[in-house]
Amino acid sequence: MELSGKNCLVTGASSGLGLAVSKELARKGANTILLCRDRVKGEGAIREIRSEVPDASLELMICDLASMESIRQFIEEFKTKHSRLDVLFNNAAVMKRKRTLTEDGFEMMFQVNYLAPFILMNTFVDLLQNGSSAQIINNALPSDRLRLDLDDLQFSRHYRMYNSFFLTKLCLLMAGLEFARRYESGGIDTVMAVPGQFKSSLVREIPLMGWLKNLFSAPVEQAAENILYVITSDCIKPKNGKVFKKRQERPLPEYWQDTHTSETLWSITESLLHGNLSG
């Protein structure tokens, strides 16, 4: 798949995997839109990419995914500037040692890792349908042993950092598969993909464990190449509704195919968001 001239939006693009993927998209000629929470860090990411890809087509946009007001403002600004979107890479995520609430009253990981990409997927449907071979790539591949507690999606009763983090990723995976079914004929390929274990700052709240994890993890550049393979490979057809680890398709466990659970999750999510979905 040719990326030259395509509008590609990467969330969490100021560092780590988001920055590495943005860099690779820019190398391939995409108009790469870096969505960052911090303007200073975002400008640093732009400078880093330009130092390696001088003719890169880059755009910095600012959004705090832990703020619904910031998300609404970003969506309005994006739709003012762009009439189409070809690739949406939902990459941004947080991991918190203790249960924390956003200014909107949602559990932090639940909002940033799940609600925010859910909103972006749904509010950008029209722009994606205007795109060419449009794709949504959700960075989400939890253990297939996990199960959602639909009565405690925000971990008010049980909060364990790693487990709760991957449950937010399970929410994103289930919603992504549901989105793929709902827009199967809409010209949008929705894919769940993780690039394998790579060095990440996500585990900064647990320094020793994070250091040990990163010690045995692949460089982030290698992880970015795996994501780019999923986006660009013409060997992956059909692509919609598939799950990848590195460059290999993962068979869908029975639970991930449970449409009752995914439809219920979708309905609960819409109820939680109320007026925050606009399109």
VENHU-V728807 format. One record per run of one state. SS is the DSSP state (@ for helix, = for strand, . for the rest). FROM is the first residue (numbers start at 1). LEN is the number of residues. If there is no record, write none. Layout:
ss=SS from=FROM len=LEN
ss=SS from=FROM len=LEN
This chain:
ss=. from=1 len=6
ss== from=7 len=5
ss=. from=12 len=4
ss=@ from=16 len=12
ss=. from=28 len=3
ss== from=31 len=6
ss=. from=37 len=2
ss=@ from=39 len=14
ss=. from=53 len=4
ss== from=57 len=6
ss=. from=63 len=5
ss=@ from=68 len=14
ss=. from=82 len=5
ss== from=87 len=4
ss=. from=91 len=10
ss== from=101 len=1
ss=. from=102 len=5
ss== from=107 len=1
ss=@ from=108 len=16
ss=. from=124 len=1
ss=@ from=125 len=6
ss=. from=131 len=3
ss== from=134 len=5
ss=. from=139 len=22
ss=@ from=161 len=22
ss=. from=183 len=5
ss== from=188 len=7
ss=. from=195 len=3
ss== from=198 len=1
ss=. from=199 len=3
ss=@ from=202 len=4
ss=. from=206 len=1
ss=@ from=207 len=9
ss=. from=216 len=2
ss== from=218 len=1
ss=. from=219 len=1
ss=@ from=220 len=13
ss=. from=233 len=10
ss== from=243 len=3
ss=. from=246 len=2
ss== from=248 len=3
ss=. from=251 len=4
ss=@ from=255 len=3
ss=. from=258 len=1
ss=@ from=259 len=18
ss=. from=277 len=3
